Every structure is written in structure tokens, then in C-alpha cells.
């Protein structure tokens, strides 16, 4: 069952409680969805979210300018009941690589520096672009000269970056590294790259931790009790493209292991990556699959830092687009956001909470959007028990929207 935002919630809560009793869904007051007046103007898209150690929300996005120019900007929300700061420009260029599925990010670190990444064209080939990073140590007033995250120096595809700040304050990154896909390589294969970024904003040497993966699905990384755990869509010689996890234990990356054997055989990349969240030993992964011609959004828990996972729990409502995000609450529940198709071309941004016992909440509709690429990927971040969700509204002209979700408990 699906709950609708705000007004409609109140009218159906009693009926929903009656209908859901005994059918595997948790009966609880629905969350309250409140629109936050997003600072991004018309012509904005590709949002991303991050939360600082102090609980400040950072929203970043790409914004179209004159001609072929695009700019990466961000705004800060220090209090969920307050107002966004004036947008701050990070970079503006006419050679940014702008893509609906591969988007920039901003990481606020505990030391107070801000680390940003974006994609910048490096050659004439359609997918020749670099990951560029820059940092600010003066609250965004100035930014360092950008540096390339990877060390191959080749004009190929590099993107789908995920950053992680470790408990010691180090910054680590994973990405899809296309150095091995450049002609005339007879066996072109995308790889999973890893590096650290120093306090001065300088990337270290690249380490390739999986040498054959899917070409253009998002990555995700989190910190578990044993260290970093990273998920991505893998690619077997038989073109099975399931979700794999790698863990760094005692300084060494493990061999890739599947979160679950969906056995999805697909000849091309579905552009639909996984999401991971962790608290100590407890890890949760959400992902999209089309195995056996059945599209699903699944979720699985691990109680041992990602070594093994429970059987998957279906999250969607029967017709998912995918594009998932997951966040684990302090109580160990998983909050999952995804796109669900509605009608021929429409979609809804939906949210569902799942307990470790497999019991699901009702699905809550955050917003109406589109199933098209222009709708992009919804993003989610947690501030205490509340969630902040951002997405691209393509209804008239692209525009980033933001909502706050208050727990209904």
C-alpha cells in the first residue's frame, strides 16, 4: 500500500491500518512529508546531498548557464526549520561532462574542509572525461586548483564516484575506471578504482580492486566495523551483472562477492546501481534487478559487516524504475527511496522503511515525477531521525526539489 503526501495521509491512515494487518507490512503512523524551499533555480538538475558531522545539510546541483556553460553550485541548511544559504559556485565551465546518471558530489569533512568532485571532458570521444576534485578550506569562498582523481592520464571514461570519510578523518574514493576500455585494447573492460585523498586535496596512487565490472552503474561505499565496504554492479564473463561487495579488512581488499545471486544476464549496462549503508556490524544494501524478466528493487541485511547477507526483501510495489538509495536509522531500520512507475510515462519518488525482521512499512509518495532519464536519481540523507530527499522535477523545465520527511512515530 502507498501513502500520499500530507493531506491524503490523514484521510487513509485508519483504513490502511485495517487493510495491512497481518499482511507483512508494519502498521504505524505514516511519516509527514514537508516541502523545503530548494535554492536551486529552474534549469537545475543532478542533485546530491551530504550531511556534516554537525548535522548541516549540503545540497549540490548542476545549473545551466549561458551557451554551453554549466556550473556546479551548493547551498547549506544549518537548521531543518531554517532557510538555505545563498548558493555558492564551485566551478563553471563549458566543458563539463553533464550526465543524468553520473553526477557531481560535495563532501563536508570533520576537519571543516569541503571536497567537491565533477566530471570534465578530456578528449573528443563521447565518453572521454576525467574526475576532477577541488577543496575549500575557507567555507567555500575559494577553491583549490582542480586535480584529476585517477592516475592513468588517458582519455577515457572515469566516473560514478563515491566518497567516504573514515573515522580517522581520511578521505577515500571509488569510481568506475575506463583506462582498460580504450582502443585498441582487444578485451575492453571497466574496472573499479580506489584511492585516498590527502588533507591537501591530493589523490594518491590508483588501486584497481575489481578488473571487470559493469560499465555505467553507480557505486556506493560505507564504513562498517571492519573498515570500508563498497558495492557496485559486477560483470561476469557470461554477462551476469549482479551486485558485488568488496571489503577492506586489515588493510587488504577482499575478493568480490555477490550480495545475492540474482543471475541477471544482460548484454548492456542497465545504468541502475546499488546503495549501501552501515552501522558497526550491521550493513544494508539496496539494488535494482531485472533477473528473469521481473524488475524488482531488493534489499538485504548483513549482521557481520558485509561478509554474508540475508535473503533479499522486495521493496518496490510491482513496477519499479529503480534508482535506489538506502539509509540505516539509529535503530537499525533501512529507509529506502526509489522510483516507481505510474501510468505510461510517469513515476513517483517513494520511500519505505524495512526492519531486520523483513517487515515493511507502507510506501510513502514523496513526489510525482517522470520515469524518463531527465528525472535523474533521487538522493537521500539523514539528520537525526528525519530524512532529506532531493530529486529533479522535469515537469516544465528541470528543477531540483527537496523535501523533509519526519518520522510518523
C-alpha positions in Angstrom: 0.0 0.0 0.0 1.1 3.5 -0.8 0.6 6.6 1.3 0.2 10.1 -0.2 1.8 13.3 1.0 0.5 15.2 4.0 -3.3 15.8 3.5 -4.1 12.5 2.0 -2.2 10.6 4.7 -4.6 11.7 7.4 -7.7 10.5 5.5 -6.4 7.0 4.9 -4.4 6.1 7.9 -7.2 4.2 9.7 -8.2 2.4 6.6 -4.6 1.5 5.9 -4.1 0.1 9.4 -7.1 -2.2 8.8 -6.0 -3.4 5.4 -2.4 -4.0 6.3 -3.0 -6.0 9.5 -1.4 -9.5 9.1 -0.1 -9.0 5.5 3.6 -8.5 6.2 3.6 -4.7 6.4 4.2 -2.7 9.6 1.2 -0.7 10.8 2.5 2.7 12.0 1.6 6.3 11.6 2.8 7.4 8.2 5.7 9.9 8.0 5.0 13.5 7.3 6.4 15.0 4.1 7.2 18.7 4.0 8.5 20.6 1.0 11.7 22.5 1.7 12.1 25.6 -0.5 15.0 24.4 -2.5 17.5 27.1 -3.5 18.2 25.7 -7.0 16.6 27.7 -9.8 14.9 26.5 -13.0 17.4 24.8 -15.2 19.0 22.9 -12.3 19.4 19.1 -12.1 21.6 16.3 -10.9 21.2 17.0 -7.2 23.3 15.4 -4.5 23.1 15.5 -0.7 25.6 15.3 2.2 25.4 15.9 5.9 28.2 17.3 8.0 29.2 16.0 11.5 27.3 19.0 12.9 24.1 18.0 11.1 24.2 20.6 8.4 22.7 19.5 5.1 24.7 20.3 1.9 22.7 20.3 -1.4 24.8 20.4 -4.6 23.5 20.5 -8.2 24.4 21.4 -11.8 22.9 24.6 -13.3 22.7 25.6 -16.9 24.3 28.9 -17.8 24.7 30.9 -21.0 25.7 29.0 -24.1 27.2 25.6 -23.3 28.2 26.6 -19.8 27.2 24.7 -16.7 28.1 25.5 -13.1 28.3 23.3 -10.0 26.8 25.0 -7.0 25.8 24.2 -3.5 23.7 25.5 -0.6 23.8 24.7 3.1 20.9 24.2 5.5 22.1 24.6 9.1 18.7 24.0 10.6 15.9 22.0 9.1 13.4 24.6 10.3 15.5 27.4 8.9 16.5 28.6 5.4 19.0 27.6 2.9 22.1 29.7 2.4 22.7 31.6 -0.8 24.0 29.3 -3.5 27.8 29.1 -3.7 29.6 28.4 -7.0 32.3 25.8 -7.1 33.1 25.6 -10.8 31.6 26.9 -14.1 32.9 25.7 -17.4 31.7 25.0 -21.0 33.5 21.6 -21.0 31.8 19.9 -18.0 30.5 16.4 -18.7 26.9 16.6 -17.8 25.0 13.3 -17.5 21.7 12.4 -15.9 23.2 9.3 -14.1 26.7 10.4 -13.3 26.7 13.5 -11.2 29.0 15.6 -9.0 29.2 15.5 -5.2 30.3 17.6 -2.2 31.8 16.1 0.9 31.9 18.2 4.1 34.7 16.7 6.3 35.0 16.8 10.1 38.1 19.0 9.8 35.9 21.7 8.1 37.2 21.4 4.6 34.8 20.8 1.7 35.8 18.4 -1.0 34.0 18.5 -4.4 34.1 16.4 -7.5 32.8 17.0 -11.0 33.3 15.5 -14.5 35.2 17.3 -17.2 35.7 16.4 -20.8 39.2 15.2 -21.6 39.0 14.4 -25.4 36.8 14.2 -28.4 35.4 10.7 -27.8 31.8 10.7 -26.5 32.8 9.3 -23.1 36.3 10.8 -22.7 36.1 12.6 -19.3 38.0 12.9 -16.1 37.0 13.0 -12.5 38.2 16.4 -11.2 38.4 17.2 -7.5 38.9 20.5 -5.6 38.7 21.6 -2.0 37.9 24.6 0.0 39.3 25.4 3.5 37.5 28.7 3.9 33.8 27.7 3.9 33.5 27.8 0.1 34.9 31.3 -0.5 37.8 30.0 -2.6 38.6 26.6 -4.1 41.9 24.9 -4.8 43.1 24.2 -8.4 41.4 21.1 -9.5 43.3 17.8 -9.7 42.5 14.5 -11.5 41.4 11.8 -9.2 42.8 8.9 -11.2 46.4 8.5 -12.4 46.3 6.9 -15.8 46.4 10.1 -17.9 44.2 8.5 -20.6 41.2 10.0 -22.4 38.6 7.5 -21.4 35.6 7.2 -19.2 36.1 7.8 -15.4 33.1 8.5 -13.2 30.4 7.3 -10.9 32.4 8.3 -7.9 31.6 7.6 -4.2 33.5 9.3 -1.4 33.9 8.2 2.2 35.4 9.9 5.2 36.9 7.3 7.6 36.7 7.6 11.4 40.3 8.8 11.4 39.4 11.7 9.0 41.0 10.2 5.9 39.0 10.6 2.6 38.7 7.6 0.3 37.1 7.3 -3.1 35.9 4.6 -5.5 34.9 5.0 -9.1 34.5 3.3 -12.5 37.8 3.4 -14.2 37.9 3.1 -18.0 41.6 3.0 -18.7 41.3 -0.5 -20.0 38.4 0.3 -22.4 40.4 2.5 -24.7 41.0 1.1 -28.2 42.9 -0.9 -29.5 42.5 -3.0 -26.3 41.1 -6.3 -27.6 39.3 -7.0 -24.3 38.0 -3.7 -23.1 36.7 -3.9 -19.5 35.6 -1.3 -17.0 37.4 -1.6 -13.6 36.7 -0.4 -10.1 39.3 2.2 -9.0 40.2 3.2 -5.4 42.4 5.9 -4.0 42.8 8.1 -0.9 42.8 11.9 -0.9 45.3 13.7 1.3 44.4 16.6 3.6 45.9 18.9 1.0 43.4 17.5 -1.6 46.0 15.5 -3.5 44.9 12.0 -4.7 47.2 9.0 -4.1 48.0 6.2 -6.5 45.1 4.3 -8.0 44.4 0.8 -6.9 42.2 -1.4 -9.1 40.2 -3.6 -6.8 38.0 -5.3 -9.4 39.2 -5.6 -13.0 35.9 -6.5 -14.8 32.7 -4.7 -13.8 29.6 -3.2 -15.3 30.2 -0.1 -17.4 28.0 2.7 -16.1 26.2 1.9 -12.9 26.6 3.9 -9.7 28.9 2.9 -6.9 28.3 3.2 -3.1 30.6 3.0 -0.1 30.1 3.0 3.7 32.1 2.3 6.8 31.5 -0.9 8.8 33.2 -2.2 11.9 35.9 -3.9 9.8 36.5 -0.9 7.6 35.2 0.3 4.2 32.6 -1.8 2.3 31.8 -0.9 -1.3 29.1 -2.1 -3.6 28.8 -1.9 -7.4 27.3 -3.8 -10.3 29.7 -6.5 -11.4 30.1 -8.3 -14.8 30.9 -11.9 -15.2 32.3 -13.4 -18.5 28.8 -14.8 -19.1 27.3 -11.2 -18.8 25.8 -11.8 -15.4 25.5 -8.3 -13.9 24.7 -8.8 -10.2 25.7 -6.6 -7.3 29.1 -7.4 -5.7 30.7 -6.2 -2.5 34.3 -5.7 -1.6 35.6 -5.1 1.9 38.9 -3.9 3.2 39.9 -6.0 6.2 43.3 -5.4 7.9 44.4 -3.2 5.0 43.6 -5.7 2.3 40.6 -5.7 -0.1 38.7 -8.9 -0.3 37.8 -10.7 -3.5 34.4 -9.6 -4.9 31.4 -11.5 -3.5 27.8 -11.2 -4.7 25.3 -9.7 -2.3 22.8 -12.1 -3.8 22.8 -14.4 -6.8 20.1 -12.7 -8.9 21.7 -14.2 -12.0 20.7 -11.2 -14.2 22.0 -11.8 -17.6 22.0 -8.6 -19.6 24.2 -7.7 -22.6 24.4 -4.0 -21.8 24.6 -1.8 -18.7 21.2 -1.0 -17.0 22.5 2.3 -15.5 21.0 1.4 -12.2 23.5 1.0 -9.4 23.2 -0.1 -5.7 23.3 1.8 -2.5 24.9 0.8 0.9 24.6 2.0 4.5 26.3 0.7 7.6 26.4 1.0 11.4 29.1 -1.1 13.0 28.5 -4.7 12.1 25.1 -4.0 10.6 25.2 -3.4 6.8 22.3 -3.0 4.4 22.3 -2.9 0.6 19.5 -1.9 -1.8 19.6 -2.6 -5.5 17.6 -2.9 -8.7 17.5 -6.1 -10.8 15.7 -7.3 -13.9 16.5 -11.0 -13.5 14.0 -13.5 -15.0 12.3 -10.6 -16.8 11.0 -9.4 -13.4 12.0 -5.9 -12.4 12.5 -5.5 -8.7 14.0 -3.3 -6.0 15.6 -5.6 -3.4 17.2 -5.1 0.0 19.4 -7.4 2.1 20.9 -7.1 5.6 24.2 -8.3 6.9 25.0 -8.7 10.6 28.7 -9.4 10.0 30.0 -6.3 8.2 29.0 -7.5 4.8 30.6 -11.0 4.9 27.2 -12.6 4.3 23.7 -11.3 3.6 20.1 -12.4 4.4 17.8 -13.4 1.6 16.5 -10.3 -0.3 13.4 -8.4 0.6 11.3 -6.9 -2.2 10.9 -3.2 -1.7 9.0 -2.0 -4.7 5.3 -2.0 -5.4 5.4 -4.1 -8.6 6.6 -1.7 -11.3 9.9 -0.1 -10.3 12.2 2.1 -12.3 14.8 1.6 -9.7 17.4 4.3 -9.0 17.6 3.4 -5.3 19.1 5.0 -2.2 19.3 3.5 1.3 20.0 4.9 4.7 20.1 3.0 8.0 18.5 4.5 11.1 20.0 4.5 14.5 17.6 1.7 15.5 18.8 -0.5 12.6 15.9 0.0 10.2 16.5 0.6 6.5 14.9 3.6 4.8 14.8 3.0 1.0 14.0 5.6 -1.7 13.3 4.6 -5.3 11.3 5.5 -8.4 8.1 3.5 -9.1 6.3 3.7 -12.5 2.8 5.2 -12.6 1.0 5.1 -15.9 2.7 5.1 -19.2 5.5 7.6 -18.6 5.0 8.8 -15.1 6.8 7.8 -11.8 6.7 8.6 -8.2 9.6 9.1 -5.7 8.6 6.6 -3.0 10.0 5.8 0.5 9.7 2.7 2.5 11.1 1.5 5.9 12.1 -2.1 6.4 13.1 -3.8 9.7 15.7 -6.5 10.1 12.7 -8.9 10.6 11.7 -8.2 7.0 8.5 -6.3 7.9 8.0 -3.3 5.7 6.2 -0.1 6.3 3.6 1.3 3.9 5.2 3.1 0.9 5.0 6.9 1.1 4.9 9.0 -2.0 7.4 11.9 -1.7 6.8 13.4 -5.1 5.4 12.9 -8.6 8.0 12.8 -11.4 8.8 11.0 -14.6 10.3 7.6 -15.5 12.4 9.4 -18.1 16.2 10.0 -17.8 15.5 13.7 -17.2 14.1 12.7 -13.7 17.6 11.6 -12.7 18.2 9.8 -9.4 16.6 10.8 -6.1 19.1 11.4 -3.3 18.6 10.9 0.5 20.4 11.9 3.6 19.6 11.7 7.3 19.6 14.3 10.0 18.7 12.6 13.3 15.5 10.7 12.8 14.5 12.9 9.9 15.3 12.4 6.2 16.0 15.0 3.5 15.3 13.8 -0.1 16.2 15.7 -3.3 15.2 14.9 -6.8 14.9 16.6 -10.3 11.4 17.8 -11.2 11.2 17.6 -15.1 7.5 18.8 -15.3 8.2 22.1 -17.1 11.9 22.9 -17.0 14.3 20.8 -14.9 14.5 22.0 -11.4 15.9 20.5 -8.2 13.3 19.9 -5.4 13.8 19.0 -1.8 11.6 17.5 0.9 11.9 16.8 4.6 10.4 13.5 5.9 9.5 13.5 9.6 9.1 10.1 11.2 5.5 9.2 11.9 6.3 7.5 15.2 
